[in-house]
């Protein structure tokens, strides 16, 4: 009986060992079956498609389809696209220094960048580039034209310019290192305005330089900063972390969580607030995405800044670029990121602390309002000389006099608006008003 039990146990163990690999074998069988299906489709397209297609083109298209079907941010970068992406994130390249677009088949100059070869050569906004090194631009894509204009530093390029009604003329320009200006700054009264257009390798040093210049200009009068992240599509995660670190003294900045627990990461701020604790208002809108949302979310969670505007885009995923040798690279979504309080903003976005829609504001025409000093026999204020009649007499009625005696709150006729830099930007104007109010409240508290 004991021998029978041992034999049964041994048989059961053998059966378990035999059955254990079956799920894996079945999974591999499915994989091979699907790969066989792919091979059949590949051969049929190569043989019967209406136009001849190379194997390289078919494989690239298959890879693109596989990655883009995962989520909106994964994808395949062919060698040219991979090179262009690295150029953009590096933030500097050999070129002319012009922002361009395509119009009627020609390259149109949107704006020459200050202190660049194109700017010094006299290229102007609105110019059309018709030829590059005597090769016509007509028929090229914008990307192809830009590739022709970029090149090794100190190399010479000749561009043919058509300007207004003038005869076309040639300009010889020597390429130089062009640094993408991802940070712009200015002062609005006693407030520093910082605008980040993208997060490249140049962003953090550019932001530090901008803060230093604002501090040098305003000195002790500096009341705070507006950090404008509107329409900033994001960029490098490392740059978002280092930019946030400039404004935080301690605490978590962001964390990422992937498919596997060991892939989770967390980044914390280092000692030192570059702005010495001055109040900050962060402006966001529906075009603020990814790295912009990391910055806004961290500063909001730590109550280091007031976030103003409208909800952000809601891209809370992290993409890893994986080089594929000479075949380009793949961009793959590998994690979600979370703000310090543990919020995932994927498909939700950052909700502003103060909701301010963009708007156009015009000054309403108002008739001059009657004031206390316009009323006959009003009590004299301290230091006021006796006045029998108002300097601008207004016909009054008993009702008017009663309203004046009841102390009704006067209506202001002030038409003062925001500074020139914020004259047409309602959201920025509100941010400046808030910072001024905070500064005034702080002064009154100290006094």
C-alpha positions as CSV (number, residue, x, y, z in Angstrom):
1,X,0.0,0.0,0.0
2,X,2.8,2.3,0.9
3,X,4.6,1.5,-2.4
4,X,1.4,2.3,-4.3
5,X,1.2,5.7,-2.6
6,X,4.8,6.4,-3.4
7,X,4.2,5.4,-7.0
8,X,1.1,7.5,-7.3
9,X,2.9,10.5,-5.8
10,X,5.8,10.1,-8.2
11,X,3.4,9.9,-11.2
12,X,1.6,13.0,-10.0
13,X,4.9,14.9,-9.8
14,X,5.9,13.7,-13.2
15,X,2.6,14.9,-14.6
16,X,3.0,18.3,-13.0
17,X,6.5,18.6,-14.5
18,X,5.2,17.7,-17.9
19,X,2.3,20.0,-17.8
20,X,4.1,23.1,-16.4
21,X,5.8,24.2,-19.6
22,X,2.6,23.9,-21.6
23,X,1.3,27.5,-21.1
24,X,4.7,28.9,-22.2
25,X,4.8,26.5,-25.2
26,X,1.2,27.5,-26.1
27,X,2.2,31.2,-25.8
28,X,5.2,30.7,-28.1
29,X,3.0,28.8,-30.6
30,X,0.6,31.8,-30.8
31,X,3.6,34.1,-31.3
32,X,4.9,32.0,-34.2
33,X,1.4,31.8,-35.7
34,X,1.1,35.6,-35.7
35,X,4.6,36.0,-37.1
36,X,3.7,33.6,-39.9
37,X,0.6,35.7,-40.6
38,X,2.8,38.8,-40.7
39,X,5.1,37.1,-43.2
40,X,2.2,36.1,-45.4
41,X,0.9,39.7,-45.5
42,X,4.4,41.0,-46.1
43,X,5.0,38.7,-49.1
44,X,1.5,39.4,-50.6
45,X,2.1,43.2,-50.4
46,X,5.6,43.0,-51.8
47,X,4.3,40.8,-54.7
48,X,1.0,42.4,-55.6
49,X,0.8,46.0,-54.4
50,X,0.1,48.3,-57.4
51,X,3.5,50.0,-57.1
52,X,6.8,48.4,-56.2
53,X,7.8,48.8,-52.6
54,X,11.1,48.0,-51.0
55,X,11.5,45.6,-48.1
56,X,13.0,48.5,-46.1
57,X,9.9,50.6,-46.6
58,X,7.5,47.8,-45.7
59,X,9.4,46.9,-42.5
60,X,9.5,50.6,-41.4
61,X,5.8,50.9,-42.1
62,X,5.0,47.8,-40.1
63,X,7.1,49.1,-37.1
64,X,5.4,52.4,-37.3
65,X,2.0,50.8,-37.3
66,X,2.8,48.5,-34.3
67,X,4.1,51.4,-32.2
68,X,1.5,54.1,-33.1
69,X,-1.3,51.6,-32.4
70,X,-0.1,51.4,-28.7
71,X,-0.8,55.0,-27.7
72,X,-0.5,58.5,-29.3
73,X,3.0,59.1,-28.1
74,X,4.9,55.9,-29.1
75,X,6.3,55.7,-32.5
76,X,9.2,54.9,-34.9
77,X,11.8,57.5,-35.8
78,X,13.7,56.8,-39.0
79,X,17.3,58.0,-39.1
80,X,16.4,61.5,-40.4
81,X,13.6,62.0,-37.8
82,X,15.9,60.7,-35.0
83,X,18.6,63.1,-36.0
84,X,16.1,66.0,-36.1
85,X,14.8,65.1,-32.7
86,X,18.3,65.1,-31.2
87,X,18.9,68.5,-32.8
88,X,15.8,69.9,-31.3
89,X,16.4,68.6,-27.8
90,X,20.0,69.6,-27.8
91,X,18.8,73.2,-28.5
92,X,21.8,74.2,-30.7
93,X,22.9,73.4,-34.3
94,X,24.9,74.9,-37.1
95,X,22.6,77.1,-39.2
96,X,21.5,80.6,-40.1
97,X,19.2,81.7,-37.3
98,X,15.8,82.2,-38.8
99,X,12.3,81.0,-38.0
100,X,10.7,79.9,-41.2
101,X,7.4,78.6,-42.6
102,X,6.3,77.5,-46.1
103,X,4.1,79.7,-48.3
104,X,3.2,79.2,-51.9
105,X,5.9,76.7,-52.3
106,X,8.6,79.0,-51.0
107,X,10.4,79.4,-47.6
108,X,9.1,82.5,-45.9
109,X,11.0,84.1,-43.1
110,X,8.9,84.5,-40.0
111,X,11.6,86.2,-38.0
112,X,15.4,86.4,-37.9
113,X,16.8,85.5,-34.5
114,X,18.7,88.4,-32.9
115,X,22.5,88.3,-33.2
116,X,22.6,85.3,-35.6
117,X,24.3,85.1,-39.1
118,X,21.0,85.7,-40.8
119,X,20.2,88.7,-38.7
120,X,23.6,90.2,-39.3
121,X,23.4,89.6,-43.0
122,X,20.2,91.6,-43.2
123,X,17.5,89.0,-43.6
124,X,14.2,90.5,-42.7
125,X,10.8,89.1,-41.5
126,X,8.6,88.5,-44.6
127,X,11.5,87.7,-46.9
128,X,11.0,84.8,-49.3
129,X,13.9,82.4,-49.9
130,X,13.6,81.2,-53.5
131,X,17.0,79.4,-54.0
132,X,19.5,77.7,-51.6
133,X,23.0,77.5,-53.1
134,X,21.4,78.1,-56.5
135,X,19.0,75.2,-56.1
136,X,15.3,76.2,-56.4
137,X,13.2,75.8,-53.2
138,X,10.0,75.2,-55.2
139,X,9.2,71.5,-54.9
140,X,10.9,70.9,-51.6
141,X,9.2,70.3,-48.3
142,X,9.9,72.6,-45.4
143,X,11.9,69.9,-43.7
144,X,14.1,69.4,-46.8
145,X,14.7,73.1,-47.1
146,X,15.6,73.4,-43.4
147,X,18.1,70.5,-43.8
148,X,19.7,72.3,-46.7
149,X,20.1,75.5,-44.7
150,X,21.7,73.7,-41.8
151,X,25.3,72.6,-42.0
152,X,28.7,72.7,-40.4
153,X,29.7,75.7,-38.5
154,X,31.8,78.3,-40.5
155,X,30.6,76.8,-43.8
156,X,29.2,79.3,-46.4
157,X,25.7,79.2,-47.9
158,X,24.1,81.4,-50.5
159,X,20.4,82.2,-50.3
160,X,18.4,84.0,-52.9
161,X,16.0,86.5,-51.3
162,X,12.8,88.0,-52.8
163,X,11.6,91.0,-50.8
164,X,8.5,92.9,-51.8
165,X,8.7,94.4,-55.2
166,X,12.5,94.4,-55.3
167,X,14.5,92.3,-57.7
168,X,15.6,89.0,-56.2
169,X,19.2,89.2,-54.7
170,X,21.7,86.8,-53.2
171,X,23.0,86.8,-49.7
172,X,26.1,84.9,-48.7
173,X,25.9,83.8,-45.1
174,X,28.4,81.9,-42.9
175,X,26.8,79.3,-40.7
176,X,27.3,79.6,-37.0
177,X,26.1,77.7,-33.9
178,X,22.4,78.6,-33.4
179,X,21.0,78.2,-29.9
180,X,17.3,77.8,-29.6
181,X,16.0,80.4,-27.2
182,X,13.7,78.4,-25.0
183,X,13.6,81.1,-22.3
184,X,12.6,84.7,-22.8
185,X,12.3,87.3,-20.1
186,X,11.4,90.9,-19.4
187,X,10.2,93.1,-16.6
188,X,6.6,94.3,-16.0
189,X,6.9,97.1,-13.6
190,X,8.5,95.5,-10.5
191,X,7.7,91.9,-11.6
192,X,9.9,89.6,-13.5
193,X,8.3,87.8,-16.5
194,X,9.8,84.4,-17.4
195,X,8.6,82.6,-20.6
196,X,9.6,79.0,-21.3
197,X,8.7,77.8,-24.8
198,X,10.1,74.3,-24.5
199,X,12.4,72.2,-22.3
200,X,15.7,71.6,-24.1
201,X,19.3,71.3,-22.8
202,X,19.5,75.1,-22.8
203,X,16.5,75.8,-20.7
204,X,17.9,75.6,-17.1
205,X,21.0,77.7,-17.8
206,X,18.8,80.1,-19.8
207,X,16.4,80.5,-16.9
208,X,19.1,81.1,-14.4
209,X,20.6,83.8,-16.6
210,X,17.1,85.4,-17.0
211,X,16.5,85.5,-13.3
212,X,19.9,87.0,-12.7
213,X,19.3,89.8,-15.3
214,X,15.9,90.6,-13.8
215,X,17.4,90.7,-10.3
216,X,20.2,93.0,-11.5
217,X,17.6,95.3,-13.2
218,X,15.1,95.6,-10.4
219,X,17.2,94.9,-7.3
220,X,15.3,95.3,-4.0
221,X,12.2,96.5,-6.0
222,X,11.6,93.0,-7.4
223,X,8.2,91.8,-6.1
224,X,7.8,88.4,-7.7
225,X,7.8,86.3,-10.9
226,X,5.4,85.2,-13.6
227,X,6.4,81.8,-15.0
228,X,4.6,81.5,-18.3
229,X,4.3,77.9,-19.5
230,X,1.4,78.4,-21.9
231,X,1.6,76.5,-25.2
232,X,4.7,74.8,-24.0
233,X,4.5,71.2,-25.3
234,X,7.2,69.9,-23.0
235,X,10.5,68.3,-23.8
236,X,13.2,66.7,-21.6
237,X,12.2,65.3,-18.3
238,X,15.6,66.1,-16.7
239,X,15.1,69.8,-17.7
240,X,11.6,69.9,-16.1
241,X,13.1,68.5,-12.9
242,X,16.0,71.0,-12.8
243,X,13.8,74.0,-13.6
244,X,11.4,73.0,-10.8
245,X,14.4,72.6,-8.5
246,X,15.3,76.3,-9.0
247,X,12.1,77.3,-7.2
248,X,12.0,74.6,-4.5
249,X,14.1,74.3,-1.3
250,X,13.1,70.7,-0.5
251,X,10.6,67.9,-1.2
252,X,9.7,65.7,-4.0
253,X,9.5,67.0,-7.6
254,X,8.0,64.1,-9.5
255,X,7.9,60.3,-9.5
256,X,7.4,57.8,-12.3
257,X,5.9,54.4,-12.1
258,X,6.3,51.8,-14.9
259,X,5.0,48.4,-15.6
260,X,7.5,46.8,-13.1
261,X,8.0,48.0,-9.5
262,X,11.8,48.2,-10.0
263,X,11.3,50.7,-12.8
264,X,9.8,53.3,-10.4
265,X,11.8,56.4,-9.8
266,X,11.6,59.5,-7.6
267,X,13.3,62.9,-7.8
268,X,13.7,65.4,-4.9
269,X,14.7,69.0,-4.8
270,X,18.1,70.1,-3.6
271,X,18.7,72.9,-1.1
272,X,18.3,76.5,-2.3
273,X,15.5,78.5,-3.8
274,X,17.0,80.6,-6.6
275,X,14.2,83.3,-6.2
276,X,14.6,83.6,-2.4
277,X,11.0,82.7,-1.7
278,X,9.5,85.6,-3.8
279,X,5.9,84.9,-4.9
280,X,5.4,83.1,-8.2
281,X,2.4,82.8,-10.5
282,X,2.5,80.0,-13.1
283,X,0.4,80.5,-16.2
284,X,-0.9,77.4,-18.0
285,X,-3.4,76.6,-20.7
286,X,-4.5,73.7,-22.9
287,X,-1.2,73.8,-24.8
288,X,0.8,73.2,-21.6
289,X,1.8,69.5,-21.7
290,X,4.2,66.9,-20.3
291,X,7.3,68.7,-18.8
292,X,5.2,71.9,-18.3
293,X,2.7,70.0,-16.3
294,X,5.5,68.5,-14.1
295,X,6.7,71.9,-13.2
296,X,3.2,73.4,-12.6
297,X,2.1,70.3,-10.6
298,X,5.1,70.3,-8.3
299,X,5.0,74.0,-7.6
300,X,1.3,73.8,-7.0
301,X,1.5,70.7,-4.6
302,X,4.2,72.4,-2.6
303,X,2.2,75.7,-2.5
304,X,5.2,77.4,-3.9
305,X,3.3,79.0,-6.7
306,X,-0.2,80.0,-7.6
307,X,-1.3,78.3,-10.8
308,X,-3.5,80.5,-13.0
309,X,-5.1,80.0,-16.4
310,X,-7.1,77.1,-17.7
311,X,-6.6,73.3,-17.3
312,X,-3.5,71.9,-19.0
313,X,-3.3,69.2,-21.7
314,X,-3.1,66.2,-19.5
315,X,-0.1,64.2,-20.9
316,X,1.1,62.3,-17.9
317,X,3.2,59.6,-19.6
318,X,6.9,59.3,-20.0
319,X,8.5,58.3,-23.3
320,X,11.9,56.5,-23.6
321,X,13.8,56.9,-26.8
322,X,15.6,53.6,-27.6
323,X,18.2,53.9,-30.4
324,X,18.1,51.1,-33.0
325,X,21.6,51.5,-34.4
326,X,21.7,52.7,-38.0
327,X,17.9,52.2,-38.3
328,X,16.9,55.2,-36.3
329,X,15.1,54.8,-32.9
330,X,11.8,53.9,-31.3
331,X,9.9,56.2,-28.9
332,X,8.1,54.0,-26.4
333,X,5.8,55.0,-23.5
334,X,7.4,53.3,-20.5
335,X,5.9,55.0,-17.4
336,X,3.3,57.4,-16.0
337,X,4.5,60.3,-13.9
338,X,2.9,61.6,-10.6
339,X,3.0,64.9,-8.9
340,X,4.4,65.1,-5.3
341,X,0.9,64.6,-3.8
342,X,0.5,61.4,-5.8
343,X,-1.7,62.8,-8.6
344,X,-1.6,61.2,-12.0
345,X,-2.6,63.9,-14.5
346,X,-2.9,61.5,-17.4
347,X,-5.9,62.6,-19.5
348,X,-6.9,65.0,-16.6
349,X,-4.4,67.8,-16.7
350,X,-3.4,70.3,-14.0
351,X,-6.4,72.3,-12.7
352,X,-5.4,75.9,-12.0
353,X,-5.8,77.4,-8.6
354,X,-7.5,80.4,-10.2
355,X,-9.4,79.8,-13.4
356,X,-8.8,82.7,-15.8
357,X,-9.9,82.3,-19.4
358,X,-8.1,84.3,-22.1
359,X,-10.2,87.3,-23.1
360,X,-10.1,90.5,-24.9
361,X,-10.8,93.5,-22.7
362,X,-11.8,96.9,-23.9
363,X,-12.3,100.0,-21.8
364,X,-15.9,101.0,-21.5
365,X,-16.7,104.6,-22.2
366,X,-18.2,106.2,-19.1
367,X,-19.6,109.6,-18.4
368,X,-18.0,111.5,-15.6
369,X,-19.4,110.3,-12.3
370,X,-20.6,112.8,-9.7
371,X,-18.4,112.9,-6.6
372,X,-18.8,114.3,-3.2
373,X,-16.8,117.5,-4.0
374,X,-19.4,118.3,-6.7
375,X,-22.3,118.6,-4.3
376,X,-23.2,122.1,-3.0
377,X,-22.4,122.8,0.6
378,X,-20.4,119.7,1.0
379,X,-18.3,119.4,4.1
380,X,-14.8,120.6,3.6
381,X,-12.0,118.0,3.8
382,X,-8.8,118.7,5.7
383,X,-6.6,121.2,3.9
384,X,-9.5,122.0,1.4
385,X,-10.2,125.6,0.7
386,X,-13.8,126.7,0.9
387,X,-15.5,126.3,-2.4
388,X,-19.0,127.8,-3.0
389,X,-19.7,126.0,-6.2
390,X,-18.1,122.9,-7.7
391,X,-15.5,123.6,-10.4
392,X,-17.5,121.5,-12.8
393,X,-21.1,122.3,-11.7
394,X,-23.6,119.6,-12.3
395,X,-27.3,120.1,-12.2
396,X,-28.6,118.2,-9.2
397,X,-31.9,117.1,-7.9
398,X,-33.1,116.5,-4.3
399,X,-32.7,112.8,-5.0
400,X,-29.1,113.4,-5.9
401,X,-28.5,115.3,-2.7
402,X,-30.0,112.6,-0.7
403,X,-27.9,109.9,-2.3
404,X,-24.8,112.0,-1.5
405,X,-25.8,112.3,2.2
406,X,-26.5,108.6,2.5
407,X,-22.8,108.0,1.7
408,X,-23.4,105.8,-1.3
409,X,-20.1,104.1,-2.5
410,X,-18.6,106.3,-5.3
411,X,-18.0,104.6,-8.7
412,X,-14.4,104.8,-9.8
413,X,-13.8,106.4,-13.2
414,X,-10.2,105.2,-13.5
415,X,-9.2,103.8,-16.8
416,X,-5.7,102.7,-15.9
417,X,-4.7,99.4,-17.5
418,X,-1.9,97.0,-17.3
419,X,1.6,97.7,-18.5
420,X,2.4,97.8,-22.2
421,X,3.7,94.2,-22.1
422,X,0.4,92.8,-20.8
423,X,-1.9,95.2,-22.6
424,X,-3.3,92.6,-24.9
425,X,-2.8,89.5,-22.7
426,X,-5.7,89.3,-20.2
427,X,-4.3,86.2,-18.3
428,X,-0.9,87.9,-17.9
429,X,-2.6,91.1,-16.7
430,X,-4.4,89.1,-14.0
431,X,-1.2,87.4,-12.9
432,X,0.5,90.7,-12.5
433,X,-2.4,92.1,-10.5
434,X,-2.3,89.1,-8.2
435,X,1.4,89.5,-7.6
436,X,1.1,93.2,-6.9
437,X,-1.7,92.5,-4.4
438,X,0.5,89.9,-2.7
439,X,3.4,92.3,-2.5
440,X,1.1,95.1,-1.1
441,X,-0.3,92.7,1.5
442,X,3.2,91.6,2.5
443,X,4.3,95.2,2.9
444,X,1.2,96.0,5.1
445,X,1.8,93.0,7.2
446,X,5.4,93.9,7.8
447,X,4.6,97.5,8.6
